[in-house]
Amino acid sequence: MIIRQSEQVMKEVGKVLIGKGEVIEKVLMAIYAGGHILLEDTPGVGKTTLALGFSRALGMDYKRIQFTPDTMPSDITGYSIPGQDGQVVYRPGAVHTNLFLGDEINRTSPKTQSALLEAMEEGNVTVDGVTYLLPKPFICIATQNPVGMSGTQPLPEAQLDRFMIKLSIGYPNTEDQIRILDEKRNPNTMDEVQAVVTRDMVLEVQNYLSTIRMTQDMLRYITVLCERTRENDGVELGVSPRGIIALSRMARAKALLGERDYVVPEDVRAVFQDVCAHRVILKPQAKMEGRTVAGILENIITSTEVPGMPGKKNRR
């Protein structure tokens, strides 16, 4: 049942984001894992379209903020005003939804960015000393242009660590671009995306994910991989314990879509870069030497002993 529903969701989103099946699958995995998604890419490749497509296919409420230098924290969290009877009235902000799209999040101030920290970690916001719960599920999909482009600034480490995965959509190939041009003759392509599941179904999958089995050896494998990012001599900041949890949940989601009720090393390896790359900060000396985060993570994966599985031999 879950596999069929997942295929239907990916098919619906694929109507508006052509030729990016792998990205769509990983976003769906992160949603199943209860995580938040950061999309970094150049303008015009479909980041916002991807988020909107998922909101429709999953039958979720959807709100969006276009981040600018003058966006205020209250636009996100909401604010309190005196009512006619003298009682304080709370006006909910944009995060009071199932799927929140923070468009071009790195174009606003760190003060405004930090308004998302509590919502992303705890599923609630606090305004004037009062805490308000957010709807469930709550998923944040944020987009950003590459740091260095005009008007952008890097996200703080605490913000980056709250995103379960960071993905890049990339440019479509020639044939896919021709399909995009052909289908854009219909200006209302998004209207073709149908809701194939409900938010309650998404919650059920999120709860079911904890039943995907992971052996002690597999848990140790995940932990060792992340610990080695902290021990690398070229790394200033490695993967946090929150990152270890994110890696384990993404590996379970990968196993789920692979129609298994247990995690294998290939599940971990398939999502390792997506979960960990944005959490690793290189030392200046390592950058000068031409070392990259992707290269360091790949070396960690290839040099770490893989736990044995039933009927298989250990390999490196």
N, C-alpha and C positions, 0 to 999 in steps of 0.2 A: 504493500500500500504506500509506504513512504517513498520507495523508489519511483513508483509511477507518478506520484504527486510531484516529486522533485523534477522528474523529466518534463512534466507539463509546465512547471514554473519556468524552467530554463528555456523551454520552447517559446513560451510567451514573451520572455524578456529578449530572446533572440530575434524577435520580430523587429525590435527597434535598435538593437545593438548587434549589427551583422558581423559575423566572422570572428567573434570573441567568446567562443564557447568556454574556453579554459578560465577566463576572467569571471564569466557569469557563474560558473561552477564554484569557484573559490569564494565569491561573495555569498552565494547561497550556503556554503559550508560555514562561513563566519556567522551568518544569521542563525543557523541551526546551533552553533556553538555559543550563542548568546553574546557575541562580540561586536565591536565597532570596526568600521572599515575606513581607511584613509586611501584616497585615490589621488596620486600625484602624476600629472601629465601636462603636456602643452594644451593650450586652449583649443576647443573644437573637435576633440576626439570622442566625445560622448559620455563624459563623466556624469553630468547631470541627467542625461537620458537614461543611463544605467540605473540610477537611484529611483527615478520616477517609474521606470518599467517594473522594478521590484515592488514598489509600493502598490502598484495596480495588480500585479500577478498574485501578490500575497494577501490582497484584500485588507491592507492596512491603512489607517489614517496617516496622512503625510503632511508635513509642514516644512517650509524652506526659508532660510535666511541667506540673503546675498550679503556676505561680509564685506564691509567697507571700513575705512579708517574711523568713521563716526558712528559705527554700530555700538550700541550700549549694552552692558551686561543685562539690564532689565528687559531688553528685547528678547533675550534668551530665557531667563528665569521667570520673568513676570515682575509685577510690582504691586504694592499695597496703596490704596487710597481711602480717605475717609468717606464713609457712606452717609446717606441722608439722615440715618438714625444715630449717627455718631460712631457706629461700629466700623472697624476697618474691613475693607473689601479687597480681596485678592484678585488681581487680573492675571490669569495664567499667561506665561510666555510661550515661545514657539516650541520649547522642548516637551510641552504637554501633548505628545502625540506618540504613535507607534514607531514611525520612521521619520527621523529628523535629518534633513539635508543641510549641512553647513557648507555653502558654496563659496569657494575661494577663501578658506578659513585663515590662510596666512596673509590676508590683506587687512586684517583688523589688528587692534592693539592687544598686547599680552593680557591686559586687564579684562578685556572682553572674552578672549580665548579661555581664560581661567574660569569663567562662569560655567563652562561645560564640565569641569573636572568632577564635581560632586554628582552631576547627572549621569555621567558615563560610568563612574565607579559604583555608585550606591543606588542609582535608580530613583533619586529624589532630588529636590532643590530646596534650599533654605532661604527664605526672604523675610527680612525683619525679625529674625529669630524663630520663625515658624517653618516647620518642615512639611513639604507637600510631596506626596508620592506621585511618580510618573506612571502612565499606563504601561501595562505589560502585554506583549514584549515592547521594550524600548531599544531601538537600534539607531545609532548615529552613523551616517555615511557622510564623511567630509571630503571635499575636494580641495586641492591646492595646486597652484602652478609651481614649477620648479623654482627653488630659492635662487635668487639672483636676477629673476625677471623684475621688471619695473614695478615698484609698489609692494613687493613681497618681503617677508621677514620670516626667519626660521621659527618653527614651533618649539616651545620649551620641552625639555626632556620629560617632565611629568605629564605633559599633554600627549606626547608621542607614545609613551608607555601604556596609555589607556586604549590605544587602538590595537585590536587583536592582530590585524594584518595591514600591510601597506602594499598596494598593487599599482601597476602601471598598465593602462589599456593599450597604448601604442597605436601607431597608424595602421589602418587596414591595408591589406594587399590590393593589387590592381583589380582583381576580379570582384573583391568585396566592395571596393569603391564604386565600381560600375553598378553593382546591385543597389548600393545606397542611392546613387543618382537616379536609377530607374524607379525605385520605390518612393523617392521624394516627390514624384509627380503627384502623389497623394499627400497633401499637407497635414492630414490628421492621422498619421501612422500610429500615434500613441493610443488613439481610440480603439485600435484593433487588439490591444492587450487586454485580455480578460482575466478576472480574478478566478483562479483555479483552486486556491486553498483559502482558509480563513486564519485570522490571528490566533484563534484557539488551537487550530491544527499546528501552527508554528510553535506555540507553547508546549504542546504535547511532544513534539519532536525534541525540543530543547530539554525537556524533562527525561525523555527516553535516552538521550545521549549518554547519561551517566551510567546506563546499564551496559554500554559497550565495554567489553572486558579488556583490561590492560594488565599484563603480568608484572610482577615486581622487577624482573629483568628489564622490561620495557620502560617502566617508570624510572629505573636507574639510568637507562640509556638516554632518555630525554633530559634528565637532570645533569648528567655528565656533559652532554653536548652543550648545554647552556652554561655550565660552570667553566668550560674551556674557553668561552668567549671572554670571561673575566680574567682568565689567567694568561691570555695572549699578550705578548710584550708590545704589540702595536695598538692595543685597545685601551682607551681611557675609561670608557663606561661599557660594561657588558650587559648581558641579558638579566633582568631582574627576576625575583620569584614570581611576580605577576606574569612575566613572559613565559616562565616554565609552565604555569597553569594554562596560559593561552595555547602553547604548543601542544599540550596534552589534549585539550578540547578540540583543537583543529584536527589532530591526528584521529580522534574518535569520529569526527564528522567525515573525514576522508574514508575511514573504514565503513561508516554507515552507507555512503554513496557507492562504496565498492561491494555492497550487499554482504558484509561480514559483521558479526557481532563481537569481533575481537580486533585488536590493533596489531599490525605487523610493522617491521622497521621501514618498509617502503612508504607507509602512510606518514611516518614522521619525516622522512627525507623529502617527501613531496611538498611539504608545507614549511620546512625549516627556514628557508630564505624569506618567505613571505611574512612569517611571524617575527623573525629575529633581526632582519637587516636594519629596520628603522630604530631599533633599540640599541644598536651598537654604535658607539662614538669612537672614532680613531684619534690617536695622539697626533699632534702636528707633525712630529718626526716621521711617523708612518705615512702620512699623506705626502710629505716631501719625497719619500722613497718610492712613491708610486703605488703603494699598497692600497687595496680597496676592501670595503666591507664584504662584498660578494666573494672576493678571492679568499679572504680569511675564513668565512663561513664554509666555503666549499672545501677548503683544506681540513677544517674541523670534521666535516662529514666524512671525508674520504679516509681520514687517519684514525677515526674512533671505531673501536671494535663493536660490531653489530651483535646484539644478543641472539642466541640460537633460538630457533622456532622448532616446534615438533616436526620431526622428519627432515630437518635441514641442518647443515653444518654451519658453524660460525665462519664468518668471513670478515675481511677488513676492507 
